[in-house]
């Protein structure tokens, strides 16, 4: 009934727009062509009068051209000068429309329409469009993959291909694409995290192994990376390190827009984690040392390499875990002009609250001169290493920068 009511109202509105102009009587006005002829004749007459007054033409020539003008105008018009009221209006058309339009529309709907389909409003048209759109996207992805076989050095293309495969849930292909992009781009947080995420999805969302290594390597470069914090928390939670997982997700929560859906989701996960494993969290919290750990380090540059470094080159002095992620547990930045120097590496210099000196009994100490100023090790950098140092050894540890990174 609602459909019929709406249809009737729409037809009525159409009649109100179309019929009144057809029903009225209109005077049969002079045509546009006649109006133009009259306007031209008047203009020509004015020109003749101006020429006569200026002495450009004689009175005889004026009279002759005026007669010709009147004759031409009379021939062009060839109609009665008075206006008649048109009796042949559009009333017959109005009558036809009133009767024929509902009859024709109803007949066509009866023959071609489907009244039962009015009750099927719960079946959205979007569903019928999903399959063609998906096939179209698969075709585009296949085309991109084919192009990249001919242009294998297109890092951006491989990244786009990986994202597309991940959207299509073809995770093994996404891993292959991101791996190719990673080889081309190198250690950049964005590609490392995309690669890690794809690896995890391809392995039933498990972060252990290569995915976790990539995530924490990315976090070492960008400690506040939102994606890195999310994946890092997942990695820690899956290994049972709930304290570390909560630290990462709390840091993530602080960066999300207040009241946003993402923040609420993180808050829910934090609450669930705290309630489900309180004993584990308490035990790990109690295991933390009462005093903050620190290491005394003295750094110098070997005489044979002094000409290889500039006074303004950057010096990174840091501690690493003996195994696992290579993220610095504590790091300080200086310049070659300050060498030799002594520093105290403390937990306040940690890049992440879950990766700090007090979590380890032994660490590796490094001092590296970076000509590019990049925190990531590059060929040509100068480096010195102490392979193993105990945290309870409070003596000053001397690092000599005496070799070059190949």
C-alpha positions in Angstrom: 0.0 0.0 0.0 2.8 2.4 0.8 4.3 1.9 -2.7 0.9 2.5 -4.4 0.4 5.7 -2.3 3.8 7.0 -3.2 3.3 6.2 -6.9 -0.1 8.0 -6.9 1.3 11.1 -5.2 4.2 11.3 -7.8 1.7 11.0 -10.7 -0.5 13.7 -9.2 2.5 16.0 -8.9 3.5 15.4 -12.5 -0.1 16.2 -13.6 0.0 19.5 -11.7 3.2 20.5 -13.5 2.2 19.4 -17.0 -1.5 20.0 -17.3 -2.1 23.7 -16.4 0.0 25.0 -19.3 -1.8 22.8 -21.7 -5.3 23.8 -20.4 -4.8 27.6 -20.7 -5.7 29.7 -23.7 -2.8 31.7 -25.1 -2.8 34.5 -27.7 -1.1 33.5 -31.0 1.7 36.0 -30.8 3.7 37.2 -33.7 6.5 34.8 -34.5 10.1 35.5 -33.5 11.1 35.7 -37.1 8.5 38.5 -37.7 9.7 40.3 -34.6 13.3 40.3 -36.0 12.2 41.5 -39.4 10.3 44.5 -37.8 13.3 45.3 -35.6 15.6 45.3 -38.7 13.2 47.5 -40.6 13.1 50.0 -37.8 16.9 50.1 -37.6 17.2 50.6 -41.3 14.6 53.4 -41.2 16.5 55.2 -38.5 19.7 55.0 -40.6 17.9 56.5 -43.6 16.6 59.4 -41.6 20.1 60.1 -40.2 21.6 60.0 -43.7 18.9 62.4 -45.0 19.5 64.9 -42.1 23.2 64.7 -42.6 22.9 65.4 -46.4 24.4 62.0 -47.3 21.4 61.2 -49.5 18.8 63.3 -51.4 15.1 63.4 -50.6 14.3 61.5 -53.8 16.7 58.7 -52.8 15.3 58.6 -49.3 11.7 58.2 -50.6 12.8 55.5 -53.0 14.6 53.4 -50.3 11.8 53.9 -47.8 9.3 52.5 -50.3 11.5 49.5 -50.9 11.8 49.0 -47.2 8.0 49.0 -46.7 7.5 46.6 -49.5 10.1 44.2 -48.2 8.6 44.2 -44.7 5.2 43.6 -46.1 6.4 40.6 -48.1 8.2 39.1 -45.1 5.3 39.4 -42.7 2.4 38.5 -45.0 0.1 38.2 -42.0 -2.7 40.2 -40.5 -1.5 42.9 -38.3 -4.0 42.1 -35.4 -3.6 39.3 -32.9 -6.0 36.4 -32.8 -6.8 34.2 -29.9 -5.8 30.6 -30.6 -8.6 28.2 -30.3 -6.4 25.2 -31.0 -4.9 24.9 -27.5 -3.4 21.8 -25.8 -6.7 20.7 -24.1 -7.0 17.6 -26.1 -3.4 16.6 -25.1 -4.3 17.2 -21.4 -7.2 14.9 -21.7 -5.1 12.2 -23.3 -2.5 12.4 -20.6 -5.0 12.2 -17.7 -6.5 9.1 -19.1 -3.6 7.4 -20.9 -0.7 7.8 -18.4 -2.2 5.8 -15.5 -3.5 3.2 -17.8 -0.3 2.7 -19.7 1.9 2.8 -16.5 -0.4 0.3 -14.8 -0.4 -2.1 -17.8 3.4 -2.0 -18.1 3.9 -2.7 -14.4 1.4 -5.5 -14.5 3.2 -7.1 -17.4 6.8 -6.4 -16.5 7.0 -5.6 -12.7 7.0 -7.8 -9.6 4.7 -6.9 -6.8 6.3 -9.5 -4.5 9.7 -7.9 -4.8 8.4 -4.9 -2.8 8.5 -7.1 0.3 12.2 -8.1 -0.3 13.7 -4.9 1.0 15.9 -6.8 3.4 18.1 -8.0 0.5 20.5 -5.1 -0.2 21.6 -4.6 -3.8 25.2 -4.3 -2.5 25.4 -8.0 -2.2 24.8 -8.5 -5.9 27.6 -5.9 -6.6 30.2 -7.4 -4.3 31.2 -10.3 -6.5 31.9 -8.2 -9.6 33.9 -5.7 -7.6 35.9 -8.4 -6.0 36.7 -10.0 -9.4 37.6 -6.6 -10.8 40.1 -6.0 -7.9 41.6 -9.5 -8.3 42.1 -8.7 -12.0 43.8 -5.4 -11.1 46.1 -7.2 -8.6 47.0 -9.9 -11.1 47.9 -7.1 -13.6 50.1 -5.4 -11.0 51.8 -8.7 -10.2 52.5 -9.3 -13.9 54.0 -5.8 -14.3 56.3 -6.3 -11.3 57.7 -9.4 -12.8 59.0 -7.1 -15.6 59.9 -4.3 -13.2 61.2 -6.2 -10.1 63.0 -3.1 -8.7 59.7 -1.2 -8.1 59.7 -1.1 -4.3 56.5 0.9 -4.1 54.8 -1.5 -6.5 55.7 -4.5 -4.3 54.4 -2.7 -1.2 51.1 -2.0 -2.9 50.9 -5.6 -4.1 51.5 -6.9 -0.6 48.7 -4.6 0.8 46.4 -5.8 -1.9 47.1 -9.5 -1.2 46.5 -8.9 2.5 43.2 -7.2 1.8 42.2 -10.3 -0.3 43.4 -12.5 2.6 46.0 -14.2 0.4 48.6 -14.0 3.2 51.3 -16.2 1.7 51.4 -14.0 -1.4 51.4 -10.9 0.8 54.4 -12.3 2.6 56.3 -12.8 -0.6 55.5 -9.3 -1.9 56.5 -7.6 1.4 59.6 -9.7 1.5 60.6 -8.4 -1.9 59.8 -4.8 -0.9 61.8 -5.2 2.3 64.9 -6.4 0.3 64.6 -3.3 -1.9 63.8 -0.7 0.8 65.8 -2.0 3.8 65.2 -1.4 7.5 62.4 1.1 7.4 59.7 0.8 10.1 56.7 0.9 7.8 57.8 -1.9 5.5 59.2 -4.0 8.5 55.8 -3.8 10.3 53.8 -4.6 7.1 56.1 -7.6 6.6 55.8 -8.7 10.2 52.0 -8.4 10.2 51.7 -10.5 7.0 54.0 -13.1 8.4 51.9 -13.4 11.5 48.6 -13.7 9.6 50.2 -16.4 7.4 51.2 -18.2 10.6 47.7 -18.2 12.3 48.4 -14.7 13.8 51.4 -16.0 15.8 54.1 -13.3 16.3 56.9 -15.6 17.5 60.1 -15.7 15.5 60.7 -13.5 12.5 57.5 -11.3 13.0 58.5 -10.4 16.6 62.1 -9.7 15.5 60.9 -7.3 12.8 58.5 -5.5 15.1 61.0 -4.8 17.9 63.6 -3.8 15.3 61.1 -1.2 14.0 60.3 -0.1 17.5 64.0 0.5 18.2 63.9 3.0 15.3 60.5 4.5 16.1 59.6 3.8 19.8 56.2 5.6 19.4 55.0 3.8 16.2 51.4 3.0 16.8 51.4 -0.2 14.7 54.6 -1.3 16.2 53.3 -0.9 19.8 50.2 -2.9 18.9 52.1 -5.7 17.3 54.7 -5.6 20.0 52.1 -6.0 22.7 50.6 -9.0 20.9 54.1 -10.6 20.6 54.7 -10.1 24.3 51.2 -11.3 25.3 51.6 -14.5 23.2 54.9 -15.4 25.0 53.3 -14.8 28.4 55.3 -11.6 29.2 52.1 -9.8 30.3 54.0 -6.9 32.1 55.8 -6.1 28.9 52.5 -6.4 26.8 50.7 -4.0 29.2 53.6 -1.5 29.1 53.4 -1.4 25.3 49.6 -1.2 25.1 49.5 1.5 27.8 51.9 3.5 25.8 49.7 2.9 22.7 46.6 3.9 24.6 48.1 7.3 25.5 48.7 8.1 21.8 45.2 7.2 20.6 42.4 9.9 20.4 40.5 10.1 23.7 37.3 8.2 23.6 38.0 6.7 20.1 36.9 3.2 19.3 40.6 2.1 19.0 41.4 3.5 22.5 38.3 1.8 24.0 39.4 -1.5 22.4 42.9 -1.2 23.9 41.4 -0.3 27.3 39.3 -3.4 27.1 42.3 -5.6 26.3 44.3 -4.0 29.2 41.4 -4.7 31.6 41.0 -8.2 30.4 44.8 -8.9 30.7 44.9 -7.5 34.2 42.0 -9.6 35.4 42.8 -12.8 33.8 46.4 -13.1 34.9 46.9 -11.1 38.1 49.2 -13.7 39.6 51.6 -13.6 36.7 51.7 -9.9 36.6 52.3 -9.6 40.3 55.1 -12.2 40.2 56.8 -10.3 37.4 56.4 -7.0 39.1 58.0 -8.4 42.3 60.9 -9.8 40.3 61.9 -6.3 39.2 65.1 -5.1 41.0 64.7 -2.5 43.7 67.5 -0.3 42.3 67.9 0.9 38.7 70.8 -0.8 36.8 73.6 1.2 35.2 76.9 0.6 33.5 80.0 2.9 33.5 81.6 3.1 30.0 84.8 4.9 28.8 85.1 5.3 25.0 88.1 6.2 22.9 89.1 6.2 19.2 92.1 4.1 18.1 95.0 6.3 16.8 95.1 4.5 13.4 91.4 5.5 12.7 91.5 9.1 13.9 92.0 10.3 10.3 88.9 8.4 9.2 86.6 10.3 11.4 85.5 14.0 11.4 85.0 16.0 14.6 81.3 16.4 13.9 80.6 12.7 13.2 78.0 11.2 15.5 79.1 8.7 18.2 76.5 6.2 19.5 77.3 4.5 22.8 74.8 1.8 23.8 74.1 -1.6 25.4 72.4 -4.5 23.7 71.0 -7.9 24.8 73.2 -10.8 24.0 70.4 -12.5 22.1 67.0 -11.6 20.7 66.1 -8.1 19.4 69.0 -5.7 18.8 67.2 -2.8 20.2 69.4 -0.7 22.5 68.7 -1.2 26.2 70.3 2.2 26.9 71.8 4.6 24.4 73.6 8.0 24.4 74.6 10.2 21.5 77.8 12.2 21.4 80.3 13.6 18.8 83.8 12.5 17.8 85.2 15.9 19.0 84.2 14.8 22.6 86.4 11.6 22.5 87.8 10.2 24.7 84.8 10.4 27.1 83.1 8.6 29.9 79.4 8.0 30.2 77.0 6.2 32.5 74.4 4.1 30.7 71.2 4.0 32.8 67.7 2.7 32.5 66.5 6.3 31.9 68.2 6.0 28.5 66.0 3.0 27.5 64.1 3.3 24.2 61.2 1.2 25.5 60.1 0.6 29.1 60.1 -3.2 28.5 63.6 -3.3 27.1 65.9 -2.0 29.7 69.1 -3.0 31.5 67.5 -4.4 34.6 65.8 -7.1 32.6 69.1 -8.7 31.8 72.0 -10.2 33.7 74.6 -9.7 30.9 74.7 -7.3 28.0 76.9 -6.3 25.0 78.5 -2.9 24.9 79.1 -1.0 21.7 80.4 2.4 20.6 79.9 3.3 16.9 80.9 6.4 14.8 78.2 7.1 12.2 79.2 9.3 9.4 75.5 9.6 8.3 74.2 10.2 11.8 71.8 7.3 11.3 71.1 5.1 14.3 71.2 2.0 12.1 74.6 0.5 11.4 75.9 1.2 7.9 79.0 0.0 6.0 81.9 2.4 6.6 81.0 3.1 10.2 83.7 2.8 12.8 82.9 0.5 15.8 84.2 -0.9 19.0 82.6 -3.7 21.0 82.8 -5.5 24.3 81.0 -8.8 23.7 79.9 -9.5 27.3 79.5 -7.5 30.5 77.8 -8.5 33.7 75.3 -6.0 35.1 76.6 -6.6 38.6 80.1 -5.6 37.5 80.4 -2.0 38.6 83.8 -1.3 37.2 84.4 1.1 34.3 84.3 -0.7 31.0 86.7 0.6 28.3 85.6 0.5 24.6 88.1 1.3 21.9 86.7 2.1 18.5 89.2 0.2 16.4 87.5 -1.4 13.4 85.3 -0.5 10.4 81.9 -2.0 9.5 82.1 -3.9 6.2 
